[in-house]
Amino acid sequence: MSTMFRGHFEHAIDAKGRTSLPSRFRDVLAAANDLRMVITPALFDPCLHAYPMKAWEELEAKIAALPQFDSNVVAFRRRYLSAAVECDLDKQGRILIPPSLREHADLTKDVLWAGMGQTIELWSQERWKAAQQMSEVELQSFKNAIAEQFRL
């Protein structure tokens, strides 16, 4: 059974950097017997990526198989792997987001957890709303790309 995260949930983050993982996401982790997570800055968006430990280890194995001296692979490892932080849930279902990761995603008060299938994204609510905005041209391009990808 694969781990699947669905939906998005609004929460707060406190001054210490703690935020509650949505109960639905905690249930998914518990069902997979995988309560540890890895959080890393997204490469192309102002958010964080959160992986259950097992999914992170699978990604690490794929990355380890890539050419060691390829400059793009080295840059990817430096930006994505080296910034990753292992995080545990506390008894209240909260997770502590380190300052450097909070800064990357501008997490100050209101946050949004977005289920992305096998992973989760953590956004500031303000940046999430901005990222969802599309012009008519962008929307049409998006529709065309999705139709092509899914052969609709």
Buried (B, 14 or more C-beta within 10 A) or exposed (E): EEBEBEEBBEBEBEEEBBBBBBEEBBEBBEEBEBBBBBBBBBEEBBBBBBBBBBBBEEBBEEEEEEEEEEEEEEEBBEEBBEBBBEBEBEEEBBBBBEEEBBEBBEBEEBBBBBBBEBBBBBBBBBBBEEBEEEEEEEEEEEEEEEEEEEEE
